[in-house]
Amino acid sequence: MIAKKREFYIGVIMLTGFAVILAILFSPIYNGKNGLCFLDNMFNSMSKGSAYYIPAMKVEADNLTGKTINLNLSMDKAAQGEIISKLLDRANANLSTAGTAFIITADLGQLLNTCLTDADAMYNNDGATVQQRYQINERVVLFNWYQLLKKVEKNLTKQKMFKEAKAVSLVNQKAVETAYNYYKVEAKSVKASAFMLGLALVFYVIYTLWYGFGIMFVFEGLGMQIEH
């Protein structure tokens, strides 16, 4: 039973409008992508613009140039070992193998700087350069850098080389992981996207209130009221 027709129909119209806009948001009308993907890409672009830590990581690496490390690492499988061998060769590391066991002597600063060169290219969406260096898919290269540095960090920690292990961990988190996650995302500053950001936030607030008032009017029209 409808107690208040005016309020009820206002609520129905508001909820219908809400549903129509929701359908538009999920429609691929933004260069083949829906509105949620558009907003997601916008926020990813802005967050990438404020996540460029590679210059600071290069300072960390430069401070470790000349620091020789000796490692005994175990590869998960032969295929991984082949890729990591190419990465170590690029860093001028001395390597001997016995099955999946890798015995490595390397300059830690040079190893990290080699990794950072690849991470920087990937951060700037220049995966072709990385692919040409190793003749391996660029994402695979960066993934294996991540895996290698995790093993290096763990081994250095076992050797109680905590300062060096921390530097390796920082490079992995702030450079390699960031570059991999943001690959092919266009970096934009928050300032440059301030208008769109403000518009999105205003829309979110209004759209949420719209839904809330629509529900309220429908229930009020049905004779239900919230009283103190």
Secondary structure per residue as TSV (DSSP state, phi and psi in degrees):
chain	resnum	aa	ss	phi	psi
A	1	M	-	360.0	126.5
A	2	I	-	-87.7	116.5
A	3	A	S	-83.8	-38.7
A	4	K	-	-130.9	98.6
A	5	K	H	-61.5	-41.4
A	6	R	H	-59.1	-51.5
A	7	E	H	-64.1	-40.3
A	8	F	H	-61.0	-48.1
A	9	Y	H	-71.6	-31.3
A	10	I	H	-61.2	-44.4
A	11	G	H	-62.4	-42.4
A	12	V	H	-62.8	-43.3
A	13	I	H	-63.2	-42.5
A	14	M	H	-63.9	-43.7
A	15	L	H	-69.0	-33.4
A	16	T	H	-65.1	-44.7
A	17	G	H	-61.3	-40.3
A	18	F	H	-58.9	-45.1
A	19	A	H	-66.0	-38.5
A	20	V	H	-63.6	-46.2
A	21	I	H	-64.4	-38.4
A	22	L	H	-61.7	-41.3
A	23	A	H	-63.3	-39.7
A	24	I	H	-64.5	-41.0
A	25	L	H	-61.7	-31.5
A	26	F	T	-92.8	4.4
A	27	S	S	-92.7	143.1
A	28	P	-	-78.9	69.3
A	29	I	-	-106.3	-1.1
A	30	Y	B	-109.3	83.3
A	31	N	T	54.2	43.3
A	32	G	T	83.7	2.1
A	33	K	B	-118.7	152.4
A	34	N	-	-82.9	173.2
A	35	G	H	-61.9	-35.9
A	36	L	H	-66.6	-39.3
A	37	C	H	-64.4	-40.0
A	38	F	H	-59.5	-47.3
A	39	L	H	-66.9	-39.5
A	40	D	H	-61.4	-44.2
A	41	N	H	-64.2	-37.7
A	42	M	H	-63.7	-46.5
A	43	F	H	-68.8	-35.1
A	44	N	H	-63.2	-41.1
A	45	S	H	-63.0	-41.6
A	46	M	H	-68.9	-40.0
A	47	S	H	-69.1	-33.7
A	48	K	H	-64.0	-38.3
A	49	G	H	-61.5	-21.7
A	50	S	T	-110.4	17.4
A	51	A	-	-123.3	30.3
A	52	Y	-	-94.8	91.7
A	53	Y	-	-101.5	0.7
A	54	I	H	-61.0	-42.6
A	55	P	H	-56.0	-41.9
A	56	A	H	-66.3	-35.7
A	57	M	H	-69.8	-30.4
A	58	K	H	-66.5	-33.9
A	59	V	H	-63.6	-43.6
A	60	E	H	-58.1	-45.0
A	61	A	H	-66.1	-42.7
A	62	D	H	-61.3	-34.8
A	63	N	H	-67.6	-17.5
A	64	L	T	-105.2	4.9
A	65	T	T	-65.0	130.8
A	66	G	T	95.5	-7.5
A	67	K	-	-87.1	108.1
A	68	T	E	-83.5	133.7
A	69	I	E	-122.7	146.1
A	70	N	E	-119.4	124.1
A	71	L	E	-127.5	148.3
A	72	N	E	-127.1	101.9
A	73	L	E	-112.7	151.6
A	74	S	E	-113.8	123.7
A	75	M	-	-82.2	149.4
A	76	D	S	-69.9	-34.4
A	77	K	S	-158.5	164.6
A	78	A	H	-60.7	-39.9
A	79	A	H	-61.7	-39.6
A	80	Q	H	-64.8	-39.5
A	81	G	H	-60.9	-37.7
A	82	E	H	-64.1	-42.0
A	83	I	H	-69.0	-45.6
A	84	I	H	-65.6	-30.5
A	85	S	H	-58.8	-40.4
A	86	K	H	-67.2	-37.8
A	87	L	H	-65.2	-43.9
A	88	L	H	-66.9	-37.0
A	89	D	H	-62.7	-39.9
A	90	R	H	-63.5	-30.4
A	91	A	T	-90.0	8.5
A	92	N	T	58.6	34.5
A	93	A	-	-85.1	147.4
A	94	N	E	-86.7	130.9
A	95	L	E	-136.0	133.7
A	96	S	E	-130.3	144.5
A	97	T	E	-125.8	152.8
A	98	A	E	-142.9	91.8
A	99	G	T	70.0	-121.1
A	100	T	T	-97.2	7.0
A	101	A	E	-90.5	130.4
A	102	F	E	-115.4	123.3
A	103	I	E	-106.7	116.9
A	104	I	E	-124.5	136.6
A	105	T	E	-123.1	123.8
A	106	A	E	-148.8	157.0
A	107	D	E	-83.0	115.0
A	108	L	H	-61.0	-40.6
A	109	G	H	-62.7	-41.9
A	110	Q	H	-68.1	-38.5
A	111	L	H	-60.8	-46.8
A	112	L	H	-68.2	-38.9
A	113	N	H	-66.0	-35.9
A	114	T	H	-63.7	-43.9
A	115	C	H	-61.9	-43.1
A	116	L	H	-66.3	-31.4
A	117	T	H	-62.0	-43.3
A	118	D	H	-68.8	-41.5
A	119	A	H	-64.1	-38.3
A	120	D	H	-64.5	-42.4
A	121	A	H	-62.4	-42.4
A	122	M	H	-67.6	-39.2
A	123	Y	H	-60.3	-36.9
A	124	N	T	-88.7	16.3
A	125	N	T	62.6	26.4
A	126	D	-	-102.4	60.4
A	127	G	H	-66.9	-25.5
A	128	A	H	-60.8	-38.2
A	129	T	H	-64.2	-42.8
A	130	V	H	-65.1	-42.6
A	131	Q	H	-61.3	-39.6
A	132	Q	H	-68.9	-32.0
A	133	R	H	-63.7	-38.4
A	134	Y	H	-117.5	-9.6
A	135	Q	T	58.1	38.1
A	136	I	S	-135.2	146.1
A	137	N	-	-50.8	133.8
A	138	E	H	-60.8	-36.3
A	139	R	H	-66.9	-37.8
A	140	V	H	-64.3	-39.7
A	141	V	H	-59.0	-51.5
A	142	L	H	-67.7	-36.3
A	143	F	H	-61.2	-40.0
A	144	N	H	-74.6	-29.4
A	145	W	H	-60.7	-43.8
A	146	Y	H	-60.5	-46.4
A	147	Q	H	-64.5	-41.7
A	148	L	H	-62.6	-48.1
A	149	L	H	-65.3	-31.8
A	150	K	H	-62.1	-42.5
A	151	K	H	-67.6	-40.3
A	152	V	H	-63.1	-46.0
A	153	E	H	-58.5	-45.6
A	154	K	H	-63.0	-41.8
A	155	N	H	-68.4	-40.9
A	156	L	H	-65.2	-36.4
A	157	T	H	-63.9	-39.7
A	158	K	H	-61.6	-34.5
A	159	Q	T	-82.5	2.8
A	160	K	T	62.4	29.8
A	161	M	-	-95.4	69.8
A	162	F	H	-68.1	-37.9
A	163	K	H	-61.8	-46.1
A	164	E	H	-67.2	-40.3
A	165	A	H	-62.8	-38.7
A	166	K	H	-64.7	-41.0
A	167	A	H	-62.7	-41.8
A	168	V	H	-62.7	-43.2
A	169	S	H	-62.4	-41.7
A	170	L	H	-62.7	-44.7
A	171	V	H	-61.1	-41.1
A	172	N	I	-64.9	-43.8
A	173	Q	I	-76.4	-46.7
A	174	K	I	-89.4	-18.2
A	175	A	I	-115.0	-60.7
A	176	V	I	-66.0	-52.3
A	177	E	I	-63.8	-42.4
A	178	T	H	-63.8	-45.3
A	179	A	H	-63.3	-39.3
A	180	Y	H	-65.5	-46.3
A	181	N	H	-68.5	-31.7
A	182	Y	T	-99.7	8.5
A	183	Y	T	-60.4	130.6
A	184	K	T	73.8	9.8
A	185	V	-	-94.7	131.1
A	186	E	-	-79.4	123.0
A	187	A	-	-76.2	133.7
A	188	K	-	-136.9	144.3
A	189	S	-	-79.0	153.0
A	190	V	T	-62.0	-37.4
A	191	K	T	-61.1	-43.6
A	192	A	T	-68.2	-24.9
A	193	S	T	-108.6	18.6
A	194	A	H	-59.3	-40.7
A	195	F	H	-63.1	-49.3
A	196	M	H	-64.6	-37.2
A	197	L	H	-63.6	-46.2
A	198	G	H	-62.9	-41.5
A	199	L	H	-62.5	-42.5
A	200	A	H	-64.5	-41.5
A	201	L	H	-68.0	-41.6
A	202	V	H	-63.3	-43.5
A	203	F	H	-60.1	-43.8
A	204	Y	H	-59.8	-44.9
A	205	V	H	-64.6	-48.5
A	206	I	H	-63.8	-42.2
A	207	Y	H	-64.6	-39.7
A	208	T	H	-66.4	-44.3
A	209	L	H	-63.9	-38.7
A	210	W	H	-55.4	-49.0
A	211	Y	H	-62.8	-44.3
A	212	G	H	-62.2	-44.4
A	213	F	H	-69.1	-34.0
A	214	G	H	-60.3	-46.7
A	215	I	H	-61.3	-43.3
A	216	M	H	-61.0	-45.2
A	217	F	H	-65.8	-37.9
A	218	V	H	-62.0	-48.0
A	219	F	H	-66.0	-36.5
A	220	E	H	-65.6	-39.3
A	221	G	H	-64.2	-28.6
A	222	L	T	-85.2	2.7
A	223	G	T	92.0	8.4
A	224	M	-	-97.9	132.8
A	225	Q	-	-137.4	147.7
A	226	I	-	-95.4	122.2
A	227	E	-	-121.7	149.1
A	228	H	-	-80.5	360.0
